[in-house]
């Protein structure tokens, strides 16, 4: 019998760790290869981890709630085979770990809003890339970072710890000079939540994990990027008539629905090629111009939450390929079957607010992208059109495009030209094209 380690798998290019949600198997259970043994959560998706070997789950190394780095062992599986070739390396770190526990722990002080600061630095502690990025953006040096008490496994600092510390740190930075000011000076005000009154009959609903993540990301995006939105109205009459003629034959031939979304994505991709500086990301004082065009598309879930799967290399797909990809991602998003890699790497996002009957919207940018386009409802309107015989009034299919962009690196000229170019491609759609 051989012992092999089950490792935390890689679940996306930017995902460095995952949280164990629950074990589907217990110690002593027999498991098959590729059978799901536990559920884990990242900052992007919840997913099941399959076993890499068949055998018996001998030991669980990571408990519910533990945060584990990618590539670290989470369980030991006993399999049939040569023990000498598969046995896990001896746990040499056990003794030092016990010594650390015996050492005198660093004391900490807590503020009223939950931010905690260690009185002694926690040197040698691991920091996730997210925590380091927050520290970099907020100007927190490593010496100060080491004094922050962590609520994660082995005292690691989490995003929640950083946000709580920053809230308190801001008030401390303002309050310190007040000591040398006259006593009549107004005390520094700490950020507070809005006061909410609860009356009899009101229902209190706790946010689920995904809603908390969405809430935090939206607040972070508005804090990071100054949003500006430009609007354009597009005449999509040719597209509506073309789709009506082709949707039934496409369904029979491909077994998939032909929606407007892939047509809109095709136009967005063309506009990005014309204006590649909208396909960028911001890293401090540097602008990262992305080579790939990866389009995120917002999908509303049955729970009411929102998820944004990504079409990688969308510029390399034709209209049929885009239609199949859109349908596949939307379907698996609603069934909670997306992989973490399918939710990362986006360089520009679209949100179809028209599916809810909205004519326009002001979408919030998906960080670290710098642009997002909202697609409004298609509405019949009387419009003046040019004909060989002169101007005439006709019924046309119109829709609004709303482009929100990061004003740190995208000025009104670029932001406005991008959305105008998308509208141009939609209006110039060839009504005689094949699919």
Secondary structure, DSSP 4 states (H G I P E B T S, - for coil): -EEEEEEPPP-STT--EEEEEEESS-TT-EE-TT-EEEEEE-SS-EEEEE-SS-EEEEEE-S-TT-EEETTSEEEEEEESS-HHHHPPPP-TTHHHHHHHHHSPPPPEEE-TTS-EEESS--TT----HHHHHHHHHHT--HHHHTTB---SGGGPPPHHHHHHHHHHHHHHHHHHGGGGS-TTSPPPPPP-PPP----TT-------HHHHHHHHHHHHHHHHS-EEEEEEEEE-HHHHHHHHHHHHHHHHHHSS---SHHHHHHHHHHHHHH-GGGSEEEETTEEEE-SS--EEEEEE-TTS-EEEEEETTGGG--HHHHHHHHHHHHHHHHTT---GGGGS--SEEEE-GGGGT-S---PPP-TT-SEEEEE---EEEEEEEEETTEEEEEEEEEEEEEEEEETTT--HHHHHHHHHHHHHHHHT--TT---
